[in-house]
Amino acid sequence: MSWLQAHLTTDKERAALIELLFENLGALSVTLGDAADEPLLEPKPGESHLWRQTRVTGLFSGETDPDHLRSAINQALNEEISHCLELEILEDQAWERAWLDAFHPMQFGRRLWVCPNGQPPGADNAVVVELDPGLAFGTGTHPTTALCLRWLDGQDLNGKTVIDFGCGSGILAVAALLLGAKRAIAIDHDPQALEATLANAEKNRVADRLMIHDSNQAPAVHCDILLANILAGTLIELEPLLSELAVPGCLIALSGILKNQAEDVRNSYSHHFAMQPPELMEEWVLLTGKRKP
Ligand SMILES: C[S@@+](CC[C@H](N)C(=O)[O-])C[C@H]1O[C@@H](n2cnc3c(N)ncnc32)[C@H](O)[C@@H]1O
């Protein structure tokens, strides 16, 4: 079995029109993607921004006549848009295998592994987070998550209370609990993240030591370790709140920060935390520090 894909690149104002056209022409699915390497970082819950140049892809049944589809698209759209139409045959494949080929067990620091789909870690005595990619951010493949996981692996978490602020999939909270933390509090403003965190905590059998809260209704909790992998601007806005949650001596790890933003974030946290020099992975930074008395 094969499929027919139609791709059109357009500006974001016309993307909805093309999406509707593909649907009306019988597309089984329509995907909107970035056509010009323009990252849109963390839209708020419910927001879905489009890229200035958006690539609209319609997936049609393999029985669709390509000539007929091309002529229907040409008739519906003016030449300025339709001239860049690309049609492509997509051969069927074992999609589950294709996904697994791209997502392997990953090691962070000395002991910690993230393993998808029940795959074994590559070492004995590993601490394993079982996690499959889902709707919320946080699989370990992104440098910001990787930096936080590697840092967590190096901490003594025994008996500690950990806050994972901006928990996404809950990967950091779950890892902290598996590494020995007494309890963890996972906080996010996105309901999908809270749902994913609960599912991942249950899968890893740590849900009884995890509290999950919407950031708008989070109780006043305090912690010994605080992780926040969000974005630089949000971290700066959240500094008064995060420094309230941290008890004196609390260790903080901040990521989601680009190299050229590290100085601003470090400055805004330096008043309440003794900050360490940044750690780098690709263009992303981890900032760590200790809450002052
Ligand atoms: C980059 S993801 C990090 C997920 C996970 N902690 C990790 O390290 O992979 C950032 C998360 O922070 C959440 N977030 C962003 N701004 C927030 C805010 N102001 N309050 C609470 N959560 C926020 C997002 O919904 C998202 O789930």
The ligand as an SDF file (V2000), in Angstrom:
LIG
                    3D

 27 29  0  0  0  0  0  0  0  0999 V2000
   10.6490   22.9040   27.8950 C   0  0  0  0  0  0  0  0  0  0  0  0
    9.3100   22.1440   28.6970 S   0  0  0  0  0  0  0  0  0  0  0  0
   10.1810   21.2270   29.9450 C   0  0  0  0  0  0  0  0  0  0  0  0
    9.5680   19.9030   30.2530 C   0  0  0  0  0  0  0  0  0  0  0  0
   10.4130   19.0150   31.1580 C   0  0  0  0  0  0  0  0  0  0  0  0
   10.5340   19.5770   32.4750 N   0  0  0  0  0  0  0  0  0  0  0  0
   11.7940   18.7920   30.5690 C   0  0  0  0  0  0  0  0  0  0  0  0
   12.7770   19.1950   31.2000 O   0  0  0  0  0  0  0  0  0  0  0  0
   11.9020   18.2160   29.4830 O   0  0  0  0  0  0  0  0  0  0  0  0
    8.6400   23.5210   29.6080 C   0  0  0  0  0  0  0  0  0  0  0  0
    7.3270   23.2530   30.3100 C   0  0  0  0  0  0  0  0  0  0  0  0
    7.0440   24.4020   31.1020 O   0  0  0  0  0  0  0  0  0  0  0  0
    5.6760   24.7140   31.0260 C   0  0  0  0  0  0  0  0  0  0  0  0
    5.5420   26.1490   31.3080 N   0  0  0  0  0  0  0  0  0  0  0  0
    5.9190   27.1900   30.5190 C   0  0  0  0  0  0  0  0  0  0  0  0
    5.6510   28.3640   31.1350 N   0  0  0  0  0  0  0  0  0  0  0  0
    5.1060   28.0590   32.3360 C   0  0  0  0  0  0  0  0  0  0  0  0
    4.6190   28.8320   33.4370 C   0  0  0  0  0  0  0  0  0  0  0  0
    4.6420   30.1790   33.4140 N   0  0  0  0  0  0  0  0  0  0  0  0
    4.1070   28.1940   34.5020 N   0  0  0  0  0  0  0  0  0  0  0  0
    4.0900   26.8370   34.5440 C   0  0  0  0  0  0  0  0  0  0  0  0
    4.5180   26.0420   33.5380 N   0  0  0  0  0  0  0  0  0  0  0  0
    5.0330   26.6380   32.4490 C   0  0  0  0  0  0  0  0  0  0  0  0
    5.2690   24.3010   29.6190 C   0  0  0  0  0  0  0  0  0  0  0  0
    3.8880   24.0290   29.5640 O   0  0  0  0  0  0  0  0  0  0  0  0
    6.1290   23.0420   29.3960 C   0  0  0  0  0  0  0  0  0  0  0  0
    5.4420   21.8790   29.7640 O   0  0  0  0  0  0  0  0  0  0  0  0
  1  2  1  0
  2  3  1  0
  2 10  1  0
  3  4  1  0
  4  5  1  0
  5  6  1  0
  5  7  1  0
  7  8  2  0
  7  9  1  0
 10 11  1  0
 11 12  1  0
 11 26  1  0
 12 13  1  0
 13 14  1  0
 13 24  1  0
 14 15  1  0
 14 23  1  0
 15 16  2  0
 16 17  1  0
 17 18  1  0
 17 23  2  0
 18 19  1  0
 18 20  2  0
 20 21  1  0
 21 22  2  0
 22 23  1  0
 24 25  1  0
 24 26  1  0
 26 27  1  0
M  CHG  2   2   1   9  -1
M  END
$$$$
